Amino acid sequence: MLDYKFVVVGSGFWGSTIAERIASVLDEDVLVIEKRGHIGGNCYSEVCHQTGIEYHKYGTHIFHTSNRDVWDYINSFSPFNAYRHQVLATWNGAVYQMPINLETINAFYKVNLRPYEVDAFLKKEVQKSDLPNVDSLENYSISKVGRPLYEAFIKGYTWKQWGISPQKIPATVVKRLPFRTNYNESYYESRWQGIPETGYGAIFKKMLSHGRIRVLVNTDFFDIRNDLPENARIFYSGPVDRLLDFRYGKLEWRSLKFEQEIKNVSDFQGTSVMNYTEAEIPFNRIHEWKHLHPERSVFSGDHTLIAREYSLNGTGQEPFYPINDKKNQALVEKYQHEATLFPNITIGGRFGEYKYYDMHQTIANALTVFNTMKHGE
Ligand SMILES: Cc1cc2nc3c(=O)[nH]c(=O)nc-3n(C[C@H](O)[C@H](O)[C@H](O)COP(=O)(O)OP(=O)(O)OC[C@H]3O[C@@H](n4cnc5c(N)ncnc54)[C@H](O)[C@@H]3O)c2cc1C
């Protein structure tokens, strides 16, 4: 019998934050159950033994937030470096700024527009397309930037990422992506940004190092569920459909595959993330990890570590991105409604809510869940 009053399923930022708060604030024992062989969920990072370069096992993770509570909380586990995220895209043999900004537009059209001239310029491009509605990602994007920019930078990338035509994807998926008429090249607009100087792997180790916390890795919650006390208070960040035995069918996900390679050059691409927007190129982007830590001595070494990222159908693969369509949204609502029938289980995180959350949103949500529980609500 695992005699714990508090049990946390999953050691990503959602589960680790709740476990850390229970131990540090309530001074109670807590059991963390993690299916994978390591803690940290999808934000986990580790150092490559051959190169000494730290890499993010599940894709580049940049911490950014305008929420002071979250920023103070995460900084209590590691200082952050001054990294500012910028994304570039290779298309047709040349490199452009992403998200689309004035530099992208001027370089693409070989013009020298001023910010106040952009709207009128793009309006002429947009008017060349007959758009019956702007409900799809394709039509919405064309209505903002015109067909040529859409076809160069959005169409092929979106096809690769989601595996379906951008005509079939709702516009909501692209609405959160910024589009700028100035030279601002910062990917995020959050007040605070950076990469933990000690690395994400070390942050999770520190979060879960409290003497009141016991972590079981390589352990599936469903294999040991019967060994837990019936009245244990459970915080579950696994998939919500699994909690209910997939009784209405499985939620669908997109997956990713990373192909790591050591390059015998000091700097392969000059930046941390390079998108490849053409449909003919099978991968979506290349990550070059050392650029995330310019403060480390390994930065100037004579080799580098890169990873090509491929998008995959999620069936039978590690789930990464929830699919934002009507079918899956209806299914998740059904599951979430039914999950309220378990009064001792609180469900959260990206698996539990079937939502794309950034790290700061995940931590903010976990802090709210903890505070609500602490106040007995
Ligand atoms: C490719 C990619 C890039 C991203 N980049 C950024 C970024 O730059 N900035 C940013 O802010 N956010 C980024 N994110 C989002 C970030 O990864 C999430 O916000 C974060 O991982 C959510 O944490 P979580 O705890 O909800 O889930 P996870 O990190 O997925 O953790 C859930 C954990 O639960 C475990 N688990 C599941 N089922 C069970 C079970 N039955 N038993 C035991 N354990 C179980 C899993 O193994 C996993 O470790 C990115 C996401 C992706 C996919």
The ligand as an SDF file (V2000), in Angstrom:
LIG
                    3D

 53 58  0  0  0  0  0  0  0  0999 V2000
    7.1530   21.1670  -29.2850 C   0  0  0  0  0  0  0  0  0  0  0  0
    6.6860   22.0280  -28.1480 C   0  0  0  0  0  0  0  0  0  0  0  0
    7.3440   23.2240  -27.8880 C   0  0  0  0  0  0  0  0  0  0  0  0
    6.9300   24.0310  -26.8330 C   0  0  0  0  0  0  0  0  0  0  0  0
    7.5890   25.2050  -26.6200 N   0  0  0  0  0  0  0  0  0  0  0  0
    7.1910   26.0090  -25.6110 C   0  0  0  0  0  0  0  0  0  0  0  0
    7.8590   27.2570  -25.3870 C   0  0  0  0  0  0  0  0  0  0  0  0
    8.7870   27.6290  -26.0950 O   0  0  0  0  0  0  0  0  0  0  0  0
    7.4170   28.0350  -24.3510 N   0  0  0  0  0  0  0  0  0  0  0  0
    6.3740   27.6490  -23.5330 C   0  0  0  0  0  0  0  0  0  0  0  0
    6.0360   28.3890  -22.6030 O   0  0  0  0  0  0  0  0  0  0  0  0
    5.7310   26.4690  -23.7330 N   0  0  0  0  0  0  0  0  0  0  0  0
    6.1110   25.6370  -24.7420 C   0  0  0  0  0  0  0  0  0  0  0  0
    5.4670   24.4360  -24.9390 N   0  0  0  0  0  0  0  0  0  0  0  0
    4.3710   24.0420  -24.0190 C   0  0  0  0  0  0  0  0  0  0  0  0
    4.8840   23.2360  -22.7890 C   0  0  0  0  0  0  0  0  0  0  0  0
    5.5230   22.0610  -23.2160 O   0  0  0  0  0  0  0  0  0  0  0  0
    3.6810   22.9080  -21.8880 C   0  0  0  0  0  0  0  0  0  0  0  0
    3.1580   24.0970  -21.3740 O   0  0  0  0  0  0  0  0  0  0  0  0
    4.0170   22.0110  -20.6950 C   0  0  0  0  0  0  0  0  0  0  0  0
    4.6930   20.8660  -21.0770 O   0  0  0  0  0  0  0  0  0  0  0  0
    2.7370   21.5950  -19.9890 C   0  0  0  0  0  0  0  0  0  0  0  0
    3.0710   20.9050  -18.8030 O   0  0  0  0  0  0  0  0  0  0  0  0
    2.1500   19.7210  -18.2790 P   0  0  0  0  0  0  0  0  0  0  0  0
    2.6350   19.3750  -16.9250 O   0  0  0  0  0  0  0  0  0  0  0  0
    0.7260   20.0710  -18.4630 O   0  0  0  0  0  0  0  0  0  0  0  0
    2.3930   18.5060  -19.3140 O   0  0  0  0  0  0  0  0  0  0  0  0
    3.6460   17.6040  -19.6280 P   0  0  0  0  0  0  0  0  0  0  0  0
    4.8900   18.4040  -19.6210 O   0  0  0  0  0  0  0  0  0  0  0  0
    3.3250   16.8460  -20.8530 O   0  0  0  0  0  0  0  0  0  0  0  0
    3.6890   16.5860  -18.3790 O   0  0  0  0  0  0  0  0  0  0  0  0
    2.7200   15.5750  -18.2070 C   0  0  0  0  0  0  0  0  0  0  0  0
    3.4210   14.3570  -17.6410 C   0  0  0  0  0  0  0  0  0  0  0  0
    2.4460   13.3870  -17.2550 O   0  0  0  0  0  0  0  0  0  0  0  0
    2.9950   12.1060  -17.4760 C   0  0  0  0  0  0  0  0  0  0  0  0
    1.9020   11.1190  -17.5370 N   0  0  0  0  0  0  0  0  0  0  0  0
    0.8820   11.0600  -18.4220 C   0  0  0  0  0  0  0  0  0  0  0  0
    0.0840   10.0050  -18.1630 N   0  0  0  0  0  0  0  0  0  0  0  0
    0.5970    9.3890  -17.0810 C   0  0  0  0  0  0  0  0  0  0  0  0
    0.2310    8.2290  -16.3360 C   0  0  0  0  0  0  0  0  0  0  0  0
   -0.8220    7.4760  -16.6730 N   0  0  0  0  0  0  0  0  0  0  0  0
    0.9960    7.8600  -15.2780 N   0  0  0  0  0  0  0  0  0  0  0  0
    2.1030    8.5960  -14.9260 C   0  0  0  0  0  0  0  0  0  0  0  0
    2.5050    9.7030  -15.6020 N   0  0  0  0  0  0  0  0  0  0  0  0
    1.7610   10.1000  -16.6680 C   0  0  0  0  0  0  0  0  0  0  0  0
    3.7290   12.2730  -18.7860 C   0  0  0  0  0  0  0  0  0  0  0  0
    4.7040   11.2440  -18.9870 O   0  0  0  0  0  0  0  0  0  0  0  0
    4.3390   13.6650  -18.6280 C   0  0  0  0  0  0  0  0  0  0  0  0
    5.6510   13.5850  -18.1010 O   0  0  0  0  0  0  0  0  0  0  0  0
    5.8300   23.6330  -26.0200 C   0  0  0  0  0  0  0  0  0  0  0  0
    5.1540   22.4310  -26.3030 C   0  0  0  0  0  0  0  0  0  0  0  0
    5.5590   21.6460  -27.3620 C   0  0  0  0  0  0  0  0  0  0  0  0
    4.8040   20.3890  -27.6710 C   0  0  0  0  0  0  0  0  0  0  0  0
  1  2  1  0
  2  3  1  0
  2 52  2  0
  3  4  2  0
  4  5  1  0
  4 50  1  0
  5  6  2  0
  6  7  1  0
  6 13  1  0
  7  8  2  0
  7  9  1  0
  9 10  1  0
 10 11  2  0
 10 12  1  0
 12 13  2  0
 13 14  1  0
 14 15  1  0
 14 50  1  0
 15 16  1  0
 16 17  1  0
 16 18  1  0
 18 19  1  0
 18 20  1  0
 20 21  1  0
 20 22  1  0
 22 23  1  0
 23 24  1  0
 24 25  2  0
 24 26  1  0
 24 27  1  0
 27 28  1  0
 28 29  2  0
 28 30  1  0
 28 31  1  0
 31 32  1  0
 32 33  1  0
 33 34  1  0
 33 48  1  0
 34 35  1  0
 35 36  1  0
 35 46  1  0
 36 37  1  0
 36 45  1  0
 37 38  2  0
 38 39  1  0
 39 40  1  0
 39 45  2  0
 40 41  1  0
 40 42  2  0
 42 43  1  0
 43 44  2  0
 44 45  1  0
 46 47  1  0
 46 48  1  0
 48 49  1  0
 50 51  2  0
 51 52  1  0
 52 53  1  0
M  END
$$$$
